[in-house]
Amino acid sequence: MRKTFFALLAVTLLGAGCLPGRSSGTGIEPEATMLRVENQGFLDMAIYAVRSAQRVRIGTAAGNKTSSFTIPPGLLAGMGQLTFIADPIGSSRASVSEQITVTPGDEVVLTIPPG
């Protein structure tokens, strides 16, 4: 069950990937980089972004809901290689995504399947 959950999480994250951001047109500030979590499971999930050894809590994705979060700009300096962790609250079966490249202005979609 855990392997299936991880595989679905990884495939969904990579399949949805990063949607290209939109330019503000001013050239001064890029738009916020967003993380959209579609939690199809029952449990609420603590969502973390990991870059190198730095783990930053992004927020809590409620069960059976879609939540949006802003990814802190400090995590995107340089290449912006991030890994996401979905840690179910009240359970010990956290899932880790593949490492993906995120650039400022992107929208990352993370789908957590039921089960």
Long-range contacts (C-beta under 8 A, 24 or more apart in sequence): 1-115, 2-93, 2-95, 4-115, 5-93, 5-95, 5-113, 5-115, 6-95, 6-96, 8-111, 8-113, 9-86, 9-95, 9-97, 9-110, 9-111, 9-112, 9-113, 10-97, 10-98, 12-110, 12-111, 12-113, 13-84, 13-97, 13-98, 13-100, 13-108, 13-109, 13-110, 13-111, 14-98, 14-100, 16-108, 16-109, 16-110, 16-111, 17-100, 17-108, 17-109, 18-100, 18-101, 18-102, 18-103, 18-106, 18-107, 18-108, 19-106, 19-107, 19-109, 20-105, 20-106, 21-103, 21-104, 21-105, 21-106, 21-107, 22-105, 23-105, 30-104, 30-105, 31-104, 31-105, 32-70, 32-71, 32-105, 33-70, 33-71, 33-73, 33-76, 33-102, 33-103, 33-104, 33-105, 33-106, 33-107, 33-108, 34-68, 34-69, 34-70, 34-71, 34-106, 34-107, 34-108, 35-68, 35-69, 35-70, 35-71, 35-84, 35-107, 35-108, 35-110, 36-66, 36-67, 36-68, 36-69, 36-107, 36-108, 36-109, 36-110, 37-61, 37-66, 37-67, 37-68, 37-69, 37-86, 37-110, 37-111, 37-112, 38-66, 38-109, 38-110, 38-111, 38-112, 39-63, 39-64, 39-65, 39-66, 39-67, 39-112, 40-64, 40-111, 40-112, 40-113, 40-114, 41-88, 41-112, 41-113, 41-114, 41-115, 42-114, 43-88, 43-89, 43-90, 43-91, 44-88, 44-89, 44-90, 45-86, 45-87, 45-88, 45-89, 45-112, 46-86, 46-87, 46-88, 46-89, 47-84, 47-85, 47-86, 47-87, 47-110, 48-84, 48-85, 48-87, 49-75, 49-82, 49-83, 49-84, 49-85, 50-82, 50-83, 50-84, 50-85, 51-75, 51-80, 51-81, 51-82, 51-83, 55-85, 60-89, 61-86, 61-112, 71-102, 71-108, 73-104, 75-102, 76-102, 76-103, 76-104, 80-104, 82-108, 84-108, 84-110, 86-110, 86-112
